[in-house]
Amino acid sequence: MDYLQPRGGPSLLSVARLLFKSAILFLVAPNGSFGNNGALTLGTSLDASIIQGYFYFPANAIYSGSAAGLYWTVMSTATAGVVYNNTYSSGQPIVPVSPTAFSCTGPGSYTQTTGSPITLQSFTIPGNSITKDGGFTIQVGYAQNATSNNKTFQFYYGGQAIYSNLGTTAVFRYIQRQLLNRGALNAQFTENAVDAMGPGASSNVPQALSINTAQAQTAYVAVQLSTATDYIGCDYVEVLAKF
């Protein structure tokens, strides 16, 4: 999608191109148990708006020998659902038209991964997507349950954290970040990655980065739980290239 200048003169709007957009839910599920054929029961109730998406489960959760990863999951209630043998690894996610059912014996209870970051969505931003005076607009929305336990959400581009939040009770957050080249393809300016600093806080210092935007770079969302009964997920990601 391009936003172009109108005929007859310059526009106040920058020329922009949509590089990536997804509103498919990605979620690190809380503790739960699996019955036969991917039947899921969660130990913590999800928000009513969480109906389907790619849910992360640890190794051996779905059946003995199942790999850790993101599996297509359809919930029928806030705690009950079915997990399918359709996985996500990277790139533009899709909703399976005819999900592949599991035929397996459920191992029972599983414990969700804590204390380590889990990559959810991951995609490539092509090189030379912006000029030496251009930039990226990054928008993300994410959800979590309202407990006092730490839950971390981060967005990375080119190996650098563009946004990082150690949240607790906020059920949903919508964030926008600007990453701008400083007259060169390998020098950038952006806001401090750490969120919720407050006006005038000493940590409210812009980041100076040196990502080579002339080369293709990986962008990804990573989350981390401190308590296995919690959950956190990414609802929305959008990256616009502004020339």
Secondary structure as UniProt FT lines:
FT   STRAND          2..3
FT   TURN            7..8
FT   STRAND          16..22
FT   STRAND          26..28
FT   STRAND          32..34
FT   HELIX           36..38
FT   STRAND          39..42
FT   TURN            48..49
FT   STRAND          52..57
FT   TURN            59..60
FT   TURN            64..65
FT   STRAND          69..75
FT   STRAND          80..88
FT   STRAND          108..110
FT   STRAND          118..125
FT   TURN            127..128
FT   TURN            132..133
FT   STRAND          135..144
FT   STRAND          151..157
FT   TURN            158..159
FT   STRAND          160..167
FT   STRAND          172..181
FT   TURN            185..186
FT   STRAND          188..190
FT   TURN            199..200
FT   TURN            202..203
FT   STRAND          207..209
FT   TURN            213..214
FT   STRAND          217..225
FT   TURN            228..229
FT   STRAND          232..242
//
